[in-house]
């Protein structure tokens, strides 16, 4: 199955072996001429499959593996796929990031429970970052996570919150040197060639220069969401 989608303003042609996940891409379909074509080779699917949890179908592996390959195609245009849950709050996007299973969705759900009228989900798992002259714009993507959380909004990036599980709720702003390593692991490209690595590192350098990054060590409770909101609000005043 062949389809063209527009992601963060860039049209890309995708090749899918089956239509099983075509609906995930439907909101992004376009008739524009693509600037790149992306597919997951058969050998790459076989290599990736053992790294997914038991029960993951070949179609799901293909859908997930398309993400980093799409990111490779978008790197020359100053776009990159980022692993995190992105919420829209006070006119800006705030991204909770961490390794899978560390509480990104939990933190969003806590915010929704405590401050529901204040926030909106932009993407539940893998938003796209667009690097512009005046800042960084966050876009939705077809990769929304298991819960399928997302919208079609785009807004400026306000900051990134790195999550860690802890027995005590604490939050502090990180120096760029502290944040560089953890954030690099959340940039979702294939790392197949040196040029892509250099391009991604250059974008991360711009990210760290322009956007604040906080560390939220938390218990996964309502108090941690309140601490995070209060800290971010104070930083904006």
Secondary structure, DSSP 4 states (H G I P E B T S, - for coil): -EEEEEETTEEEEEE-SSGGGHHHHHTTB--SPPSEEE---HHHHHHHHTTSPTT--HHHHHHHHHHHHHHHHHGGGTEEEEESEEEEETTEEEEEE-STTSSHHHHHHHHHHHHGGGEEEEESSEEEEEEETTEEEEE--S--TTTT-B-S--EEEEEEEEEEE-SS-EEEEPPHHHHHHHHHTTB-----SHHHHHHHHHHHHHHHHHSEEEEEEE-SSHHHHHHHHHHHHHHH-
